[in-house]
Amino acid sequence: MPKKSQLRPIMALLRARLANDEQGATAIEYALIASGVGAAVAAAVYQLGSTAQGLYSHLSSLFG
């Protein structure tokens, strides 16, 4: 265990390292981008699904 006189400089060093570390911010940015892409893909699949359903209904009425 560090002595009480050594604790303050150690804490200052750790605080400075934490303030300069940007890996967490980068990970959050990538997560936001990935969630945006996922939402766009989900919206496209949902839209194409209803369009395909309409096409199959139309084709079925032509031959049925």
HELIX and SHEET records of a PDB file:
HELIX    1   1 LYS A    4  ASN A   20  1                                  17    
HELIX    2   2 GLN A   23  PHE A   63  1                                  41    
END                                                                             
